[in-house]
Amino acid sequence: MAEKKPADIATLPFEAAMAELETIVGKLEKGDVALEDSIALYARGEQLKAHCDRLLKQAEARIEQITFGADGAAKGTKPLDQA
């Protein structure tokens, strides 16, 4: 039976990338993976982590914070990370 080829990381949604990363961490923590396989899993885990970080930064950039006027009424929005 042919082994399933891993998905292209760039196409994975955040949830799928995080689930795969958690699976990799679990396998590595068990310690029952051959050295060469461990190295390959670790490398893919690093790529998945970087991908998740990029997706989170993109999501944070889209989140807006509601701004209020002196009278307490909502007056608009601004990016979340602005002071």
Backbone hydrogen bonds, N-H to C=O, Kabsch-Sander energy under -0.5 kcal/mol:
donor,donor_aa,acceptor,acceptor_aa,energy
11,T,8,D,-1.6
12,L,8,D,-0.5
12,L,9,I,-1.5
17,A,13,P,-2.4
18,M,14,F,-2.8
19,A,15,E,-2.2
20,E,16,A,-2.2
21,L,17,A,-2.3
22,E,18,M,-2.4
23,T,19,A,-1.9
24,I,20,E,-2.4
25,V,21,L,-2.5
26,G,22,E,-2.2
27,K,23,T,-2.2
28,L,24,I,-2.6
29,E,25,V,-2.5
30,K,26,G,-1.7
31,G,27,K,-1.2
32,D,27,K,-0.6
38,S,34,A,-2.8
39,I,35,L,-2.4
40,A,36,E,-2.0
41,L,37,D,-2.9
42,Y,38,S,-2.7
43,A,39,I,-2.3
44,R,40,A,-2.3
45,G,41,L,-2.6
46,E,42,Y,-2.3
47,Q,43,A,-1.9
48,L,44,R,-2.7
49,K,45,G,-2.6
50,A,46,E,-2.2
51,H,47,Q,-2.2
52,C,48,L,-2.7
53,D,49,K,-2.5
54,R,50,A,-2.2
55,L,51,H,-2.5
56,L,52,C,-2.5
57,K,53,D,-2.3
58,Q,54,R,-2.3
59,A,55,L,-2.1
60,E,56,L,-2.7
61,A,57,K,-1.9
62,R,58,Q,-0.9
62,R,59,A,-0.7
63,I,59,A,-1.0
63,I,60,E,-0.5
65,Q,78,K,-3.6
67,T,76,G,-3.0
69,G,73,A,-2.8
72,G,69,G,-2.0
75,K,67,T,-2.8
76,G,67,T,-1.1
78,K,65,Q,-2.1
80,L,63,I,-1.7
82,Q,79,P,-1.5
